[in-house]
Amino acid sequence: MLKTLRKHLGCRLKEQQRCRARLVSKDGRCNIEFGNVEEQSRIAFLADIWTTILDLKWRYKMTIFISAFLGSWFLFGLLWYAVAYIHNDLPEFSPSINHTPCVENINGLTSSFLFSLETQVTIGYGFRCVTEHCGTAIFLLVCQSILGVIINSFMCGAILAKISRPKKRAKTITFSKNAVISKRGGKLCLLIRVANLRKSLLIGSHIYGKLLKTTVTPEGETIIMDQVNINFVVDAGNENLFFISPLTIYHIIDKNSPFFEMTAETILQQDFELVVFLDGTVEATSATCQVRTSYIPEEVFWGYRFVPIVSKTKEGKYRVDFSNFSKTVEVETPHCAFCLYNERDSKSRMKKAYDNPGFILSEVNETTETKM
């Protein structure tokens, strides 16, 4: 009993580990880690600070956003306090009645911080202000105003660019959870369903795939994640898709396909990952975006097809039922692609007649008399 339970748990653990070993997750994120990166390459991330900020997660971006403003306010608050301290403007120096301070009504570090905040965000309450008798204060005011504009432009632009990235548009493009293999148009095909959840189109859409697997070259070199091109088409081609309703894309399993030698029993024993890409241009912003997902052998169902989801109502409208988007039904499917092609070849030979060039017709003379 314990051995059976241990074996079952071991199989489940291996299956889960295999399911986790994928380069691209179902939502399109890449599962890859870079190690031993040189210091010069790390500095390159700081050189391209704009892309680095855009790629950061929201929690890190907001931390930088808040720290940039608070840090600049506090830094210039210290500088304003230093100016007031050097010119003896603080109450602790007991300035005379005729004394003209650099900044009116700065009484300490707190009021210096408030004046820095008012200056950089251009609030201007009118209680604290710079006088014309101090050139240092005027120079510091100009520097803080320029730096404040730069920080505002960079941070606000980064947040706006983060929100409007076409990566968010890709979230409204969804693929079916599983791929299926069945006959389509008399050919054995691998089919995947993809849908656009928005009514706005993706202009110039193009769909293709990559099969990732480990191969060994004739020279004995082992290549991890060797990429093989997988061509996907729809009935109208694989470019400039009219992507207003869900589409079923398919890959024809012919003699040039890497799936040609797989069968219904051996496909689960294969070690591959099928990554599907959809490129297009967002109609609203004219920005290009890419949607991707992946399928492992356990997510490829042999001998199934997708349930229809598009119907037409009595009012003449087309309706898409997304509850059946990833549902499949079992259909009669050949055991393998090789079996299908052999069956088609045998049927075509039966319909044809063949001449045998080695056949010789010999004539026999029949006699009416019989000798005794």
Buried (B, 14 or more C-beta within 10 A) or exposed (E): EEEEEEEEEEEEEEEEEEEEEBBBEBEBEEEEEEEEEEEEEEEEEEEEEEEEBBEBEEEEBEEBBEEBBEEBBBEBBBBBBEBBBEBBBBEEEEBEEEEEBBBBEBEEBEBBBBBBBBBBEEEEEEEBBBEEEBEEBBEBBEEBEEBBEEBBEBBEEBBEEBEBBBBEBBEEBBBBBBBBBBBBEEBBBBBBBBBBEBEEBBBEBBBBBBBBBEEEEEEEEEEEEBEBEBEBBBEEEBEEBEBBEBBBBBBBBEEEBBBBEBBBEEBEEBEBBBBBBBBBBBEEEEEBBBBBBBBBBEBBBBBBBBBEBEEEEEEEEEEBEEEBBBBBEEEEBBEBBBEBBEEEEEEEEEEEEEEEEEEEEEEEEEEEEEEE
